[in-house]
Structure formats: C-alpha cells, structure tokens
C-alpha cells in the first residue's frame, strides 16, 4: 500500500518536472499549473502560425515556390528558420545581408544547402544599436531578402 508521504513525493516530483519543462520559476502548485497552461497556449499559437505559413506557401503554388520563413522570439534573441525543398544557391548571402542591415548578430547557425535549403539561426540584437527588434520585422526582412534573391535568380 502506498503511503500518503509517497503520494505526496510523487506529486512533488511531477510538479517539478512540469515546472522544468515549461521553464516556470513558480514555487507553488497553482502557479506552476498556471504557467504550464500559458506555455501550452503559446505552443498552440506557434503551431497555428506554422500551419498558416505552410498553408500560405502551398496556396502560392502558381508562383515559383519560395522558401518558408518562420521567426520565433526567445528569451534572449530570435530563432529564424528558412526552408525550401530545393537548393537555393546564393540565398544564404542574401539572408545574412538582411541580418546585417537589421543589426542582428548571428550567434549560432546551422545551414544545409545540398538537395534542399535549410537555415536555422539563433540571432541576438546588437547592443550598440539602441532600438529593439520585433520578430515580425525580422520575418519581413528575411522574406524580402528571399523575394529579392528569387527575382534576381529568375532574371538571369
């Protein structure tokens, strides 16, 4: 038979796990659960945005397929993802120039350009620039860089 102390210990362990998964700083049970609820809502919104991005990419199939761009705001920076199912020679340079124009420092990046184009970059704002950068501004700049790259490749 499981004692009340053991049940309490198991509950405490599960709450601590929930707290760590949701990056909560809360100490009491109610606050941990509220933070978890907020975290789940944020995840649902991210899924919704990604689905909208995918849907808009699929509906624009009459145009040449442009890479899909997503930008997430993180605690200390931004996570920028650019994906295309085909290789995009020269696109990386255009995107990095857009980052530079924004004053965005690329702190870490992973790029694959072999059969498809996949960029996952973690960027932080340049402290010397006084202005705060919004994730939508970054997304618009990257989308513009992709469009400019696409137009220059279709002209040639």
Protein Blocks (a to p, Z undefined) as FASTA:
>chain_A
ZZfklmmmmmmmmmmmmmmmnopabfbfklmmmmmmmmmmmmmmmmmmmmmmmmmmmmmm
mpccdddddddddfbbcddddddfbdcehklmmmmmmmmmnopacfbdcddfklmccddd
dddddfklmbdcdfklmmmmmmmmmmmmmmmmmmZZ
